Amino acid sequence: MSSSNADSKPPPKLSSFERWRRNAMLATGLGVTEDERLDYLMEETRRSCEEKKLRFMERSSIVVFMLKHLRAAGCELPPSNIICAPCDRRYAGGFHPQKGVIVLCQGVYFGDAHMENAMVHEMVHMFDQCRFKVDWDNLRHHACSEIRANSLSGDCRFSRELRIGSLAFTKHHQDCVRRRSVTSVSRNLMCPDKATAERVVNEVFESCFKDTRPFDEIY
C-alpha cells in the first residue's frame, strides 16, 4: 500500500467514553483551547435551535396553522428555509423577502415560548409578503406588517411583558405592539429618525391592529 493511501485513512472512531470525555472538556473548557470551546458551544446552540425548530413545525399548533396558511397563499416554507444562525443580540429573528428565508437567532431565546413567538412573528411577515406584496422600503407598509406581527405572534402577551419589566396595567397589549413596532421601523434604512417611526406607526396603527388575518382574532 502506498504511503499516500495510508495517509488518507479516516481517523479511528472514538469510543463512547472518549466522546463523552471530549464533550465534557469542550463544555467546561478544560484541556481545550478557547476557540475550540467557543466553536463547540456555537454548534451546540445551533443544533438545539434546529431541533426545536423542527419540533415546532411538527407539533406547535400556531406554527402548523401558519404553515398551512402560507401554503394556501402560495408560499411554501420548508425547514431548509428557516435558518438558525448567530445574530446581533438586539434581534430574535428576521425575514429576507427576496430569498423567502426566515432566520432564527440562536442563543438569544429565554425559553421555548420566546423562540416560538419569534418564529410566528417572522411567519406573519412572510404571509404579508405573499398576500399583500409588501414594499419594505415603504415605511407605512413596514409599520403595518410590524404591528400585525407583534400583535399576532404572542410577542406581547402579559407574561412576556412582565418578564422583561415593561408592563402597563391598562392596554398593555396595544402599548407593547406600538412600542415594538416603532423600534423595528426605526431600524429601517429608509427611516431618518425615531420620531418618523412613531408618526408612521401611529398613522396606520388602528387599521393594521384590527387586521388579524389569517387568524380570526388575536392569538
Backbone as CSV, one residue per row, in Angstrom:
resi,resn,N_x,N_y,N_z,CA_x,CA_y,CA_z,C_x,C_y,C_z
1,MET,0.864,-1.197,0.000,0.000,0.000,0.000,0.890,1.233,0.000
2,SER,0.582,2.202,-0.835,1.391,3.398,-0.918,1.188,4.260,0.320
3,SER,2.197,5.114,0.589,2.101,5.981,1.757,0.965,6.980,1.618
4,SER,0.670,7.395,0.342,-0.415,8.364,0.133,-1.760,7.773,0.503
5,ASN,-1.952,6.463,0.188,-3.193,5.806,0.568,-3.293,5.656,2.074
6,ALA,-2.155,5.349,2.688,-2.150,5.173,4.130,-2.495,6.489,4.831
7,ASP,-1.965,7.593,4.268,-2.224,8.883,4.890,-3.677,9.307,4.768
8,SER,-4.391,8.729,3.768,-5.774,9.152,3.537,-6.784,8.367,4.363
9,LYS,-6.296,7.443,5.186,-7.219,6.674,6.018,-7.965,7.603,6.966
10,PRO,-9.269,7.346,7.181,-10.009,8.187,8.126,-9.511,7.940,9.542
11,PRO,-9.591,8.934,10.416,-9.156,8.742,11.803,-10.034,7.706,12.489
12,PRO,-9.467,6.974,13.438,-10.253,5.960,14.139,-11.404,6.589,14.911
13,LYS,-12.519,5.864,14.989,-13.684,6.365,15.703,-13.410,6.337,17.201
14,LEU,-13.915,7.385,17.872,-13.756,7.449,19.318,-14.775,6.548,19.988
15,SER,-14.383,5.969,21.116,-15.325,5.171,21.907,-16.347,6.098,22.552
16,SER,-17.420,5.506,23.070,-18.447,6.313,23.732,-17.848,7.111,24.880
17,PHE,-16.940,6.473,25.627,-16.321,7.161,26.752,-15.473,8.325,26.267
18,GLU,-14.696,8.085,25.192,-13.841,9.147,24.682,-14.672,10.301,24.136
19,ARG,-15.819,10.017,23.498,-16.696,11.093,23.031,-17.251,11.883,24.201
20,TRP,-17.665,11.154,25.250,-18.172,11.833,26.446,-17.090,12.704,27.067
21,ARG,-15.873,12.157,27.154,-14.757,12.896,27.741,-14.443,14.150,26.922
22,ARG,-14.443,13.998,25.596,-14.150,15.137,24.732,-15.223,16.217,24.867
23,ASN,-16.492,15.808,24.890,-17.579,16.771,25.034,-17.526,17.479,26.382
24,ALA,-17.150,16.715,27.435,-17.029,17.321,28.763,-15.920,18.367,28.776
25,MET,-14.811,18.072,28.121,-13.706,19.019,28.032,-14.132,20.283,27.294
26,LEU,-14.873,20.097,26.190,-15.313,21.241,25.397,-16.330,22.088,26.161
27,ALA,-17.212,21.426,26.894,-18.240,22.150,27.635,-17.655,22.941,28.796
28,THR,-16.636,22.383,29.452,-16.043,23.039,30.612,-14.869,23.945,30.254
29,GLY,-14.268,23.694,29.087,-13.101,24.468,28.693,-11.793,23.921,29.213
30,LEU,-11.846,22.790,29.914,-10.636,22.185,30.483,-9.937,21.326,29.437
31,GLY,-8.660,21.614,29.164,-7.886,20.794,28.242,-8.099,21.109,26.779
32,VAL,-8.825,22.172,26.460,-9.037,22.577,25.068,-8.774,24.068,24.948
33,THR,-8.572,24.532,23.720,-8.356,25.963,23.518,-9.686,26.706,23.609
34,GLU,-9.605,28.024,23.819,-10.814,28.835,23.902,-11.579,28.811,22.583
35,ASP,-10.857,28.804,21.456,-11.521,28.751,20.150,-12.273,27.439,19.969
36,GLU,-11.653,26.330,20.401,-12.325,25.024,20.301,-13.598,25.015,21.135
37,ARG,-13.516,25.573,22.326,-14.690,25.592,23.207,-15.788,26.468,22.621
38,LEU,-15.427,27.643,22.103,-16.436,28.535,21.523,-17.094,27.909,20.299
39,ASP,-16.307,27.224,19.466,-16.860,26.540,18.291,-17.844,25.457,18.726
40,TYR,-17.476,24.727,19.776,-18.348,23.661,20.290,-19.663,24.250,20.814
41,LEU,-19.571,25.309,21.619,-20.772,25.911,22.187,-21.671,26.495,21.104
42,MET,-21.058,27.091,20.082,-21.821,27.639,18.968,-22.573,26.534,18.221
43,GLU,-21.898,25.416,17.993,-22.534,24.304,17.292,-23.649,23.694,18.132
44,GLU,-23.422,23.558,19.447,-24.466,23.034,20.324,-25.690,23.943,20.335
45,THR,-25.460,25.254,20.327,-26.570,26.210,20.296,-27.341,26.098,18.991
46,ARG,-26.614,25.954,17.888,-27.263,25.807,16.577,-28.068,24.514,16.530
47,ARG,-27.476,23.427,17.027,-28.157,22.133,16.998,-29.448,22.173,17.817
48,SER,-29.393,22.785,19.004,-30.585,22.907,19.839,-31.664,23.722,19.133
49,CYS,-31.269,24.809,18.488,-32.213,25.646,17.746,-32.863,24.861,16.613
50,GLU,-32.065,24.097,15.879,-32.590,23.302,14.764,-33.582,22.254,15.259
51,GLU,-33.264,21.599,16.366,-34.160,20.573,16.904,-35.497,21.179,17.322
52,LYS,-35.445,22.324,17.992,-36.683,22.968,18.427,-37.487,23.474,17.234
53,LYS,-36.798,24.002,16.237,-37.475,24.477,15.025,-38.291,23.353,14.403
54,LEU,-37.687,22.189,14.238,-38.389,21.054,13.630,-39.544,20.594,14.505
55,ARG,-39.345,20.615,15.827,-40.416,20.214,16.731,-41.600,21.174,16.621
56,PHE,-41.323,22.458,16.548,-42.413,23.431,16.395,-43.151,23.219,15.082
57,MET,-42.423,22.930,14.011,-43.052,22.748,12.701,-43.942,21.514,12.672
58,GLU,-43.683,20.569,13.551,-44.483,19.342,13.608,-45.592,19.401,14.651
59,ARG,-45.339,20.104,15.781,-46.230,19.961,16.932,-46.867,21.248,17.433
60,SER,-46.298,22.396,17.116,-46.864,23.648,17.608,-48.106,23.999,16.806
61,SER,-49.236,24.154,17.480,-50.494,24.410,16.771,-50.436,25.718,15.987
62,ILE,-49.814,26.761,16.556,-49.785,28.049,15.862,-48.807,28.036,14.687
63,VAL,-47.685,27.335,14.832,-46.733,27.243,13.718,-47.327,26.413,12.587
64,VAL,-47.947,25.293,12.926,-48.598,24.459,11.903,-49.706,25.248,11.201
65,PHE,-50.452,26.031,11.971,-51.508,26.877,11.398,-50.918,27.860,10.389
66,MET,-49.808,28.518,10.770,-49.189,29.480,9.861,-48.623,28.793,8.621
67,LEU,-48.037,27.626,8.781,-47.524,26.882,7.621,-48.647,26.569,6.639
68,LYS,-49.789,26.185,7.167,-50.952,25.872,6.326,-51.389,27.105,5.535
69,HIS,-51.451,28.258,6.198,-51.938,29.457,5.521,-50.883,30.059,4.599
70,LEU,-49.629,29.869,4.903,-48.583,30.274,3.957,-48.681,29.448,2.679
71,ARG,-48.908,28.155,2.852,-49.046,27.259,1.692,-50.260,27.695,0.850
72,ALA,-51.361,28.014,1.521,-52.569,28.437,0.808,-52.346,29.755,0.071
73,ALA,-51.440,30.587,0.604,-51.142,31.868,-0.034,-50.113,31.729,-1.150
74,GLY,-49.629,30.512,-1.358,-48.678,30.265,-2.440,-47.226,30.313,-2.027
75,CYS,-46.976,30.256,-0.723,-45.599,30.321,-0.222,-45.294,29.104,0.647
76,GLU,-44.629,28.141,0.078,-44.167,27.004,0.862,-43.014,27.451,1.762
77,LEU,-42.952,26.877,2.941,-41.861,27.196,3.862,-41.258,25.896,4.383
78,PRO,-40.328,25.287,3.620,-39.685,24.058,4.075,-38.717,24.348,5.219
79,PRO,-38.350,23.326,5.992,-37.398,23.538,7.098,-36.091,24.176,6.649
80,SER,-35.655,23.876,5.431,-34.396,24.439,4.944,-34.449,25.950,4.768
81,ASN,-35.663,26.525,4.723,-35.812,27.976,4.580,-35.997,28.686,5.917
82,ILE,-35.853,27.932,7.003,-35.816,28.532,8.336,-34.433,28.203,8.902
83,ILE,-33.597,29.212,9.024,-32.186,29.019,9.330,-31.877,29.487,10.751
84,CYS,-31.186,28.654,11.503,-30.683,29.051,12.808,-29.281,29.623,12.618
85,ALA,-29.060,30.820,13.141,-27.771,31.482,12.936,-27.505,32.452,14.075
86,PRO,-26.230,32.744,14.340,-25.913,33.788,15.326,-26.284,35.155,14.780
87,CYS,-26.800,36.026,15.642,-27.256,37.357,15.225,-26.815,38.400,16.240
88,ASP,-27.003,39.643,15.855,-26.941,40.747,16.800,-27.965,40.458,17.906
89,ARG,-27.561,40.572,19.168,-28.439,40.167,20.269,-29.645,41.085,20.461
90,ARG,-29.724,42.169,19.691,-30.931,43.004,19.753,-32.101,42.347,19.037
91,TYR,-31.831,41.309,18.254,-32.856,40.688,17.419,-33.157,39.262,17.881
92,ALA,-34.394,38.834,17.617,-34.779,37.447,17.879,-34.914,36.653,16.583
93,GLY,-35.063,37.367,15.469,-35.208,36.705,14.183,-35.275,37.723,13.067
94,GLY,-35.435,37.231,11.847,-35.525,38.124,10.703,-36.140,37.415,9.514
95,PHE,-36.637,38.207,8.583,-37.227,37.670,7.360,-36.577,38.351,6.170
96,HIS,-36.098,37.544,5.204,-35.495,38.057,3.982,-36.484,37.827,2.832
97,PRO,-37.237,38.865,2.457,-38.301,38.681,1.453,-37.792,38.241,0.086
98,GLN,-36.603,38.692,-0.324,-36.098,38.321,-1.641,-35.778,36.832,-1.725
99,LYS,-35.338,36.249,-0.632,-34.952,34.840,-0.613,-36.036,33.929,-0.043
100,GLY,-37.054,34.517,0.572,-38.082,33.702,1.217,-37.536,32.899,2.376
101,VAL,-36.605,33.495,3.119,-35.903,32.795,4.204,-36.176,33.497,5.529
102,ILE,-36.427,32.686,6.559,-36.575,33.177,7.927,-35.316,32.801,8.699
103,VAL,-34.803,33.744,9.468,-33.636,33.493,10.316,-34.086,33.498,11.772
104,LEU,-33.696,32.464,12.511,-33.915,32.400,13.954,-32.574,32.648,14.633
105,CYS,-32.541,33.590,15.546,-31.278,33.987,16.175,-30.942,33.052,17.330
106,GLN,-30.109,32.081,17.050,-29.772,31.066,18.037,-29.082,31.685,19.248
107,GLY,-29.423,31.138,20.411,-28.752,31.547,21.636,-29.310,32.780,22.307
108,VAL,-30.377,33.398,21.748,-30.912,34.615,22.366,-32.226,34.359,23.106
109,TYR,-32.800,33.178,22.958,-34.137,32.938,23.494,-34.070,32.532,24.971
110,PHE,-34.983,33.105,25.782,-35.002,32.740,27.194,-35.978,31.605,27.490
111,GLY,-36.492,30.966,26.463,-37.351,29.810,26.631,-37.958,29.405,25.303
112,ASP,-38.599,28.233,25.290,-39.203,27.729,24.053,-40.304,28.659,23.541
113,ALA,-41.090,29.228,24.460,-42.188,30.103,24.035,-41.647,31.338,23.320
114,HIS,-40.528,31.855,23.800,-39.909,33.020,23.162,-39.502,32.674,21.727
115,MET,-38.884,31.522,21.537,-38.477,31.101,20.200,-39.693,30.859,19.309
116,GLU,-40.727,30.246,19.850,-41.955,30.003,19.085,-42.578,31.329,18.642
117,ASN,-42.630,32.312,19.554,-43.160,33.637,19.205,-42.356,34.271,18.085
118,ALA,-41.018,34.165,18.170,-40.151,34.751,17.145,-40.408,34.106,15.791
119,MET,-40.596,32.795,15.794,-40.874,32.072,14.559,-42.169,32.559,13.926
120,VAL,-43.210,32.672,14.738,-44.516,33.098,14.230,-44.453,34.549,13.769
121,HIS,-43.738,35.382,14.506,-43.571,36.787,14.113,-43.052,36.889,12.676
122,GLU,-41.994,36.143,12.386,-41.409,36.200,11.040,-42.322,35.538,10.006
123,MET,-43.096,34.551,10.425,-44.041,33.913,9.504,-45.177,34.863,9.128
124,VAL,-45.568,35.739,10.053,-46.580,36.757,9.729,-46.016,37.710,8.680
125,HIS,-44.746,38.107,8.839,-44.125,38.945,7.810,-44.138,38.240,6.454
126,MET,-43.833,36.958,6.459,-43.810,36.202,5.208,-45.208,36.110,4.610
127,PHE,-46.206,35.917,5.459,-47.602,35.875,4.995,-47.974,37.206,4.346
128,ASP,-47.595,38.307,4.981,-47.897,39.626,4.420,-47.210,39.807,3.067
129,GLN,-45.975,39.334,2.968,-45.255,39.422,1.698,-45.967,38.627,0.609
130,CYS,-46.441,37.438,0.958,-47.111,36.567,-0.014,-48.461,37.130,-0.454
131,ARG,-49.221,37.590,0.513,-50.584,38.044,0.222,-50.650,39.469,-0.304
132,PHE,-49.814,40.347,0.248,-50.001,41.784,0.001,-48.821,42.441,-0.717
133,LYS,-47.779,41.646,-1.028,-46.618,42.173,-1.767,-46.069,43.447,-1.106
134,VAL,-45.661,43.305,0.118,-45.183,44.435,0.918,-43.949,45.080,0.267
135,ASP,-43.948,46.400,0.236,-42.757,47.159,-0.162,-42.052,47.549,1.135
136,TRP,-40.974,46.851,1.478,-40.325,47.045,2.769,-39.588,48.373,2.875
137,ASP,-39.390,49.067,1.753,-38.812,50.410,1.795,-39.872,51.473,2.085
138,ASN,-41.138,51.081,1.964,-42.242,51.986,2.273,-42.527,51.864,3.772
139,LEU,-42.291,52.917,4.518,-42.389,52.838,5.978,-43.794,52.498,6.455
140,ARG,-44.815,52.919,5.734,-46.184,52.581,6.119,-46.433,51.082,5.943
141,HIS,-45.946,50.511,4.857,-46.069,49.061,4.656,-45.335,48.314,5.767
142,HIS,-44.094,48.728,6.019,-43.291,48.067,7.044,-43.973,48.165,8.407
143,ALA,-44.458,49.357,8.743,-45.111,49.559,10.036,-46.329,48.658,10.189
144,CYS,-47.121,48.535,9.123,-48.330,47.718,9.199,-47.985,46.256,9.469
145,SER,-46.976,45.751,8.771,-46.592,44.359,8.982,-46.013,44.151,10.381
146,GLU,-45.267,45.128,10.894,-44.729,45.015,12.253,-45.844,45.023,13.289
147,ILE,-46.833,45.873,13.096,-47.966,45.913,14.021,-48.664,44.563,14.055
148,ARG,-48.915,44.002,12.885,-49.588,42.706,12.816,-48.726,41.592,13.423
149,ALA,-47.439,41.582,13.107,-46.557,40.515,13.598,-46.403,40.582,15.111
150,ASN,-46.250,41.785,15.660,-46.109,41.922,17.107,-47.399,41.577,17.838
151,SER,-48.534,41.891,17.215,-49.825,41.623,17.849,-50.215,40.155,17.795
152,LEU,-49.931,39.498,16.652,-50.453,38.145,16.413,-49.518,37.025,16.854
153,SER,-48.257,37.323,17.077,-47.271,36.266,17.321,-47.212,35.788,18.758
154,GLY,-47.755,36.571,19.690,-47.580,36.255,21.106,-46.462,37.061,21.743
155,ASP,-45.793,37.913,20.965,-44.706,38.739,21.496,-45.152,39.613,22.656
156,CYS,-46.407,40.023,22.648,-46.889,40.991,23.639,-47.837,40.383,24.664
157,ARG,-47.712,39.110,24.899,-48.511,38.501,25.958,-48.169,39.130,27.303
158,PHE,-49.137,39.128,28.217,-48.962,39.720,29.554,-47.743,39.131,30.253
159,SER,-47.590,37.795,30.213,-46.486,37.135,30.914,-45.137,37.518,30.325
160,ARG,-45.080,37.684,29.009,-43.826,38.068,28.351,-43.426,39.482,28.755
161,GLU,-44.386,40.395,28.763,-44.105,41.769,29.145,-43.690,41.864,30.611
162,LEU,-44.327,41.054,31.451,-43.981,41.041,32.873,-42.545,40.597,33.067
163,ARG,-42.119,39.621,32.284,-40.765,39.077,32.401,-39.708,40.131,32.074
164,ILE,-39.945,40.953,31.054,-38.933,41.932,30.657,-39.127,43.272,31.363
165,GLY,-40.107,43.337,32.295,-40.282,44.541,33.090,-40.786,45.735,32.321
166,SER,-41.627,45.478,31.318,-42.144,46.593,30.509,-43.648,46.458,30.390
167,LEU,-44.326,46.568,31.514,-45.747,46.264,31.559,-46.569,47.467,31.987
168,ALA,-47.513,47.838,31.156,-48.502,48.837,31.547,-49.745,48.083,31.999
169,PHE,-50.423,48.588,32.995,-51.545,47.846,33.556,-52.850,48.085,32.809
170,THR,-52.866,49.047,31.891,-54.022,49.233,31.023,-53.535,49.247,29.589
171,LYS,-54.281,48.551,28.742,-53.949,48.459,27.323,-52.511,48.002,27.094
172,HIS,-52.052,47.055,27.922,-50.646,46.644,27.809,-50.352,46.018,26.452
173,HIS,-51.320,45.300,25.881,-51.068,44.661,24.590,-50.847,45.710,23.499
174,GLN,-51.753,46.679,23.403,-51.612,47.721,22.386,-50.337,48.532,22.587
175,ASP,-50.018,48.849,23.843,-48.818,49.638,24.127,-47.556,48.877,23.716
176,CYS,-47.549,47.576,23.987,-46.406,46.741,23.622,-46.262,46.670,22.105
177,VAL,-47.358,46.434,21.419,-47.328,46.344,19.954,-46.799,47.648,19.354
178,ARG,-47.285,48.755,19.859,-46.862,50.056,19.352,-45.366,50.278,19.611
179,ARG,-44.915,49.989,20.830,-43.513,50.211,21.192,-42.571,49.360,20.356
180,ARG,-42.887,48.081,20.223,-42.021,47.180,19.463,-42.029,47.541,17.971
181,SER,-43.170,47.967,17.467,-43.256,48.332,16.050,-42.434,49.577,15.751
182,VAL,-42.482,50.537,16.646,-41.680,51.754,16.467,-40.192,51.402,16.444
183,THR,-39.770,50.531,17.352,-38.359,50.123,17.397,-37.938,49.481,16.080
184,SER,-38.772,48.594,15.545,-38.429,47.906,14.295,-38.389,48.870,13.114
185,VAL,-39.387,49.731,13.004,-39.432,50.671,11.877,-38.275,51.655,11.952
186,SER,-37.883,52.036,13.152,-36.779,52.999,13.290,-35.463,52.416,12.801
187,ARG,-35.369,51.082,12.689,-34.154,50.433,12.179,-34.165,50.297,10.658
188,ASN,-35.284,50.622,10.026,-35.359,50.596,8.570,-34.431,51.668,8.004
189,LEU,-33.624,51.304,7.035,-32.665,52.248,6.474,-33.335,53.464,5.839
190,MET,-34.614,53.339,5.492,-35.341,54.457,4.891,-35.930,55.393,5.949
191,CYS,-35.785,55.034,7.218,-36.364,55.842,8.303,-35.302,56.787,8.859
192,PRO,-35.517,58.093,8.799,-34.489,59.041,9.243,-34.307,59.125,10.749
193,ASP,-35.382,58.879,11.519,-35.262,59.012,12.974,-36.451,58.333,13.656
194,LYS,-36.348,58.220,14.983,-37.402,57.547,15.746,-38.719,58.315,15.684
195,ALA,-38.645,59.637,15.630,-39.876,60.437,15.557,-40.677,60.089,14.308
196,THR,-39.990,59.858,13.204,-40.671,59.459,11.968,-41.310,58.091,12.139
197,ALA,-40.588,57.168,12.768,-41.138,55.830,13.017,-42.393,55.911,13.870
198,GLU,-42.367,56.732,14.905,-43.540,56.889,15.775,-44.728,57.454,15.003
199,ARG,-44.462,58.440,14.173,-45.545,59.053,13.388,-46.179,58.053,12.434
200,VAL,-45.337,57.297,11.719,-45.852,56.342,10.734,-46.641,55.227,11.427
201,VAL,-46.109,54.706,12.528,-46.816,53.651,13.264,-48.173,54.161,13.745
202,ASN,-48.213,55.364,14.266,-49.481,55.923,14.735,-50.481,56.110,13.600
203,GLU,-50.000,56.481,12.418,-50.889,56.714,11.277,-51.606,55.442,10.828
204,VAL,-50.938,54.299,10.907,-51.536,53.062,10.386,-51.995,52.118,11.497
205,PHE,-51.790,52.507,12.742,-51.992,51.563,13.848,-53.403,50.996,13.905
206,GLU,-54.403,51.840,13.873,-55.783,51.375,14.087,-56.191,50.333,13.052
207,SER,-55.982,50.621,11.772,-56.425,49.692,10.732,-55.595,48.405,10.735
208,CYS,-54.297,48.512,10.954,-53.441,47.326,10.899,-53.612,46.451,12.143
209,PHE,-53.848,47.075,13.299,-54.072,46.318,14.529,-55.351,45.489,14.421
210,LYS,-56.345,46.022,13.721,-57.622,45.309,13.569,-57.535,44.160,12.571
211,ASP,-56.522,44.165,11.727,-56.379,43.132,10.688,-55.660,41.926,11.290
212,THR,-56.410,40.883,11.592,-55.827,39.707,12.253,-55.608,38.525,11.298
213,ARG,-55.757,38.728,9.998,-55.537,37.627,9.051,-54.136,37.040,9.196
214,PRO,-53.996,35.694,9.144,-55.010,34.674,8.845,-55.777,34.183,10.070
215,PHE,-55.599,34.808,11.227,-56.317,34.401,12.435,-57.700,35.051,12.465
216,ASP,-58.615,34.415,13.210,-59.918,35.003,13.416,-59.856,36.124,14.447
217,GLU,-58.893,36.008,15.373,-58.707,37.003,16.415,-57.262,36.969,16.876
218,ILE,-56.881,37.871,17.760,-55.509,37.917,18.257,-55.202,36.643,19.026
219,TYR,-54.090,36.016,18.716,-53.702,34.718,19.297,-53.342,34.890,20.769
